[in-house]
Amino acid sequence: MKTRALARQGFTLIELMLSMIIAAVVGAALIRMSLAQARFMDQQEAWRSARSVARGGINRLVSDLRAVEATNGVAAAAAGGQDFTIRVPYAFGVICLSTGTVHTVALLPVDSSMYAASGFSGFAVRDKAGNYNYQTAGASLAGAGVPANCLGAFPVLNPLPSLNGSPTGRLIELHSGAIPIPDPGSVVFLFRRIHYEFKNSTALPGRTGLFRTMVDGGATEEIATPFDNTARVNFYVLNNGVPQAAVPALLSDIRGLQLVLNGMSERTPGGSAAPKSANVTTSVFFENRPD
């Protein structure tokens, strides 16, 4: 009996093979589940990457477009909707006194860092009919204005030469070419010309990036990449509620832009044949529409 009991200790070869087969089946299932989970997470990360590209482009574009004036805010636009220039206001005020080509302006309080940034392109003055006349050629920001010019026109500013008595307001002097002399109290704003363009990315060569250039400051930055080659802007013309792809004959008829920002992931996730894309479309309508 003792000899028979000792002979039964351990596993038989068949038992060992069965246990190995069962372990292999369970292990293969676990590996398959882990790979599927990793692939799913990779896909989700690619989707998030594509959406973040689209959102990054929207955030920067909207911050510029939301202040654009309706009738002459678009300075240039190329066919295809992937290349356009806008005039972006960054400081508002009123004319105190104009003598020929010299204008003293009292500015409303403005963010100091935004005001100090380079890229002054000109200014626009609102006439009695409510139209803004843009001054670019010959326009310059000469520096601080003469307080007496504003105190004489607007005694309410005394003793502080700024609108609403705010110490963050300021007086400036603008120079222009020969223009009709605006009346005291006319609304004026300073603007920068900003050029947007979809073109070959420098960060990811071979892909499409969105570039922002300060036309009169020379600075160019790639603000988001990569985009699908369908990314573009369409144009809202006058009272038409449906955007059009073609650039209108008169840029002054543009009342807003539809932003088609189809972002893409930087790489192709596992299990996919191409990078993931996120189709994001939104619209921005310009301020102070005359119609």
C-alpha positions as CSV (number, residue, x, y, z in Angstrom):
1,M,0.0,0.0,0.0
2,K,2.8,2.4,0.8
3,T,4.5,1.7,-2.5
4,R,1.3,2.3,-4.4
5,A,0.7,5.7,-2.6
6,L,4.3,6.8,-3.4
7,A,3.7,6.0,-7.0
8,R,0.7,8.3,-7.2
9,Q,2.6,11.5,-6.0
10,G,2.8,14.4,-8.6
11,F,1.1,14.9,-11.9
12,T,0.8,12.7,-14.9
13,L,2.0,13.9,-18.3
14,I,-1.6,14.1,-19.5
15,E,-2.6,16.2,-16.5
16,L,0.3,18.5,-17.0
17,M,-0.6,19.0,-20.7
18,L,-4.2,19.7,-19.9
19,S,-3.2,22.3,-17.3
20,M,-0.8,24.0,-19.8
21,I,-3.6,24.0,-22.5
22,I,-6.0,25.6,-20.1
23,A,-3.4,28.2,-19.0
24,A,-2.6,29.0,-22.6
25,V,-6.3,29.5,-23.5
26,V,-6.8,31.8,-20.5
27,G,-3.6,33.7,-21.1
28,A,-4.5,34.2,-24.8
29,A,-7.9,35.6,-23.8
30,L,-6.2,37.9,-21.3
31,I,-3.7,39.1,-23.9
32,R,-6.4,39.6,-26.5
33,M,-8.4,41.6,-24.0
34,S,-5.4,43.7,-23.1
35,L,-4.6,44.4,-26.7
36,A,-8.2,45.4,-27.5
37,Q,-8.2,47.7,-24.5
38,A,-4.9,49.3,-25.5
39,R,-6.1,49.7,-29.1
40,F,-9.4,51.3,-27.8
41,M,-7.4,53.7,-25.6
42,D,-5.1,54.5,-28.6
43,Q,-8.2,55.3,-30.7
44,Q,-9.7,57.5,-28.0
45,E,-6.4,59.4,-27.6
46,A,-6.3,60.0,-31.4
47,W,-9.9,61.4,-31.3
48,R,-9.0,63.7,-28.4
49,S,-5.9,64.9,-30.3
50,A,-7.9,65.7,-33.4
51,R,-10.6,67.5,-31.4
52,S,-7.9,69.5,-29.5
53,V,-6.4,70.7,-32.8
54,A,-9.9,71.9,-34.0
55,R,-10.6,73.6,-30.6
56,G,-7.2,75.3,-30.6
57,G,-7.8,76.8,-34.0
58,I,-11.3,78.0,-33.1
59,N,-10.2,79.6,-29.8
60,R,-7.6,81.8,-31.6
61,L,-9.8,82.7,-34.5
62,V,-12.8,83.6,-32.5
63,S,-10.8,85.8,-30.2
64,D,-9.8,87.9,-33.2
65,L,-13.1,87.6,-35.2
66,R,-15.5,88.6,-32.5
67,A,-14.4,92.2,-32.5
68,V,-14.2,92.7,-36.3
69,E,-16.3,95.5,-37.7
70,A,-19.0,94.3,-40.2
71,T,-18.5,96.4,-43.3
72,N,-14.7,96.5,-43.8
73,G,-13.4,94.0,-41.3
74,V,-12.2,91.6,-44.0
75,A,-9.2,93.2,-45.8
76,A,-8.5,90.3,-48.3
77,A,-9.6,86.8,-49.1
78,A,-8.4,84.3,-51.6
79,A,-10.4,81.7,-53.5
80,G,-10.6,78.4,-51.7
81,G,-11.2,80.0,-48.3
82,Q,-7.8,79.0,-46.9
83,D,-6.2,82.4,-47.0
84,F,-7.7,85.6,-45.6
85,T,-6.8,88.9,-43.8
86,I,-8.9,90.7,-41.2
87,R,-8.7,94.0,-39.5
88,V,-8.8,93.4,-35.7
89,P,-9.7,96.3,-33.4
90,Y,-7.7,96.4,-30.2
91,A,-8.4,99.9,-28.7
92,F,-11.4,102.2,-28.8
93,G,-11.9,105.9,-28.1
94,V,-13.2,109.2,-29.3
95,I,-11.7,112.1,-31.2
96,C,-11.1,115.1,-29.0
97,L,-9.6,117.4,-31.7
98,S,-8.5,117.1,-35.3
99,T,-6.3,119.7,-37.0
100,G,-5.5,118.6,-40.6
101,T,-3.7,115.3,-40.3
102,V,-3.2,115.3,-36.6
103,H,-5.8,113.8,-34.3
104,T,-5.9,113.7,-30.5
105,V,-7.8,110.7,-29.2
106,A,-9.0,109.8,-25.7
107,L,-8.9,106.0,-25.4
108,L,-11.1,103.8,-23.3
109,P,-9.3,101.6,-20.8
110,V,-7.5,98.8,-22.6
111,D,-5.4,95.8,-21.7
112,S,-1.9,97.1,-21.3
113,S,-0.2,94.0,-22.8
114,M,-2.5,93.9,-25.8
115,Y,-2.0,97.6,-26.4
116,A,1.8,97.4,-26.1
117,A,2.0,94.5,-28.6
118,S,3.5,95.4,-32.0
119,G,1.5,95.5,-35.2
120,F,-0.3,98.8,-35.4
121,S,-1.8,99.0,-38.9
122,G,-4.0,102.0,-38.8
123,F,-7.3,103.4,-37.4
124,A,-10.9,103.8,-38.4
125,V,-13.2,106.7,-37.7
126,R,-17.0,106.5,-37.6
127,D,-18.7,109.2,-39.6
128,K,-22.2,110.7,-39.1
129,A,-23.8,108.1,-41.3
130,G,-22.5,105.3,-39.1
131,N,-19.8,104.1,-41.5
132,Y,-16.2,103.4,-40.5
133,N,-13.5,105.0,-42.7
134,Y,-10.3,103.1,-42.4
135,Q,-6.9,104.9,-42.5
136,T,-3.9,102.7,-43.3
137,A,-1.7,104.6,-45.8
138,G,0.0,107.4,-43.9
139,A,-1.5,106.4,-40.6
140,S,0.8,106.4,-37.6
141,L,0.6,106.3,-33.8
142,A,2.7,109.3,-32.8
143,G,2.6,108.9,-29.0
144,A,0.9,110.7,-26.2
145,G,-1.7,113.4,-27.0
146,V,-1.9,116.9,-25.6
147,P,-4.3,117.0,-22.6
148,A,-5.5,120.5,-23.4
149,N,-7.0,119.3,-26.7
150,C,-9.3,116.9,-24.8
151,L,-10.1,119.1,-21.8
152,G,-11.2,121.9,-24.2
153,A,-13.5,119.5,-26.1
154,F,-14.7,117.4,-23.1
155,P,-14.5,119.4,-19.8
156,V,-16.0,116.3,-18.1
157,L,-12.6,114.7,-18.4
158,N,-11.0,117.2,-16.1
159,P,-8.8,116.6,-14.1
160,L,-7.9,113.2,-15.6
161,P,-7.3,113.2,-19.4
162,S,-9.1,109.9,-19.8
163,L,-12.7,108.7,-20.5
164,N,-14.7,107.9,-17.4
165,G,-11.9,109.3,-15.3
166,S,-10.1,106.0,-15.4
167,P,-6.4,106.1,-14.8
168,T,-6.0,103.2,-17.2
169,G,-7.3,105.3,-20.1
170,R,-4.9,107.4,-22.1
171,L,-4.5,110.2,-24.6
172,I,-2.8,109.5,-27.9
173,E,-2.0,111.4,-31.0
174,L,-2.7,109.8,-34.4
175,H,-1.4,111.0,-37.8
176,S,-3.1,110.3,-41.1
177,G,-3.0,111.3,-44.7
178,A,-5.4,113.9,-46.1
179,I,-8.9,112.9,-44.9
180,P,-12.1,114.7,-44.1
181,I,-11.7,116.2,-40.6
182,P,-13.8,114.2,-38.1
183,D,-16.0,116.0,-35.6
184,P,-15.1,115.9,-31.9
185,G,-16.7,113.0,-30.3
186,S,-16.4,110.7,-33.3
187,V,-15.8,107.1,-32.4
188,V,-12.4,105.7,-33.4
189,F,-10.6,102.4,-33.0
190,L,-7.0,101.2,-33.6
191,F,-6.6,98.0,-35.6
192,R,-4.1,95.4,-36.6
193,R,-4.2,93.5,-39.9
194,I,-3.9,89.8,-39.2
195,H,-3.4,87.2,-41.9
196,Y,-4.7,83.6,-41.5
197,E,-3.6,80.8,-43.8
198,F,-3.9,77.1,-44.1
199,K,-0.7,75.7,-45.6
200,N,2.1,73.1,-45.2
201,S,3.0,72.7,-41.5
202,T,6.5,73.4,-40.3
203,A,5.9,71.4,-37.1
204,L,4.6,68.3,-39.0
205,P,5.9,68.5,-42.6
206,G,3.5,67.1,-45.1
207,R,0.5,68.0,-43.0
208,T,-1.7,71.1,-43.0
209,G,-1.3,73.8,-40.3
210,L,-3.1,77.0,-39.5
211,F,-0.8,80.1,-39.5
212,R,-1.4,83.5,-38.0
213,T,0.7,86.5,-39.2
214,M,0.8,90.0,-37.9
215,V,0.9,91.8,-41.3
216,D,2.5,95.0,-40.0
217,G,4.5,93.3,-37.2
218,G,6.2,90.6,-39.2
219,A,5.5,87.8,-36.6
220,T,4.2,84.5,-37.9
221,E,3.1,81.6,-35.7
222,E,1.7,78.2,-36.4
223,I,-1.2,78.1,-34.0
224,A,-2.6,74.6,-34.6
225,T,-1.7,71.5,-36.6
226,P,-2.5,69.1,-38.3
227,F,-5.8,69.8,-40.1
228,D,-7.5,67.9,-42.9
229,N,-7.1,69.5,-46.3
230,T,-10.8,70.4,-46.2
231,A,-10.3,72.9,-43.5
232,R,-11.3,76.4,-44.7
233,V,-13.7,79.3,-44.1
234,N,-16.9,80.1,-45.9
235,F,-18.6,83.5,-46.2
236,Y,-21.9,84.9,-45.0
237,V,-22.9,87.5,-47.5
238,L,-25.4,90.3,-46.6
239,N,-28.6,88.8,-45.2
240,N,-28.1,85.3,-46.7
241,G,-28.2,82.8,-43.8
242,V,-26.4,80.1,-45.8
243,P,-22.6,80.5,-46.1
244,Q,-21.0,80.4,-49.5
245,A,-17.6,79.0,-50.5
246,A,-16.9,81.7,-53.2
247,V,-15.4,85.0,-52.2
248,P,-18.0,87.7,-52.8
249,A,-17.1,90.4,-55.4
250,L,-17.3,93.1,-52.6
251,L,-15.6,92.1,-49.4
252,S,-17.7,94.8,-47.6
253,D,-20.7,92.5,-48.2
254,I,-19.2,89.9,-45.8
255,R,-21.1,89.8,-42.5
256,G,-19.5,86.7,-40.9
257,L,-17.4,83.6,-41.5
258,Q,-18.2,79.9,-41.1
259,L,-15.1,78.1,-39.7
260,V,-14.7,74.6,-41.0
261,L,-11.9,73.3,-38.8
262,N,-11.5,69.6,-39.5
263,G,-8.7,68.6,-37.1
264,M,-6.6,65.4,-37.3
265,S,-4.5,63.3,-35.0
266,E,-0.8,63.5,-35.4
267,R,-0.4,59.8,-36.0
268,T,-2.4,56.8,-37.1
269,P,-3.6,54.8,-34.1
270,G,-3.3,51.0,-34.0
271,G,-6.0,49.2,-36.0
272,S,-6.7,52.2,-38.3
273,A,-5.6,52.9,-41.9
274,A,-5.3,56.7,-41.4
275,P,-5.1,59.4,-38.7
276,K,-8.4,60.2,-36.9
277,S,-10.3,63.3,-37.9
278,A,-12.7,65.5,-35.9
279,N,-15.1,67.6,-38.0
280,V,-15.8,70.9,-36.2
281,T,-17.8,73.7,-37.8
282,T,-18.9,76.9,-36.2
283,S,-19.8,80.5,-37.3
284,V,-18.8,84.0,-36.2
285,F,-20.8,87.0,-37.2
286,F,-19.2,90.5,-37.1
287,E,-20.3,93.3,-34.8
288,N,-22.4,96.4,-35.6
289,R,-24.1,95.1,-38.8
290,P,-25.7,97.9,-40.7
291,D,-28.4,95.6,-42.2
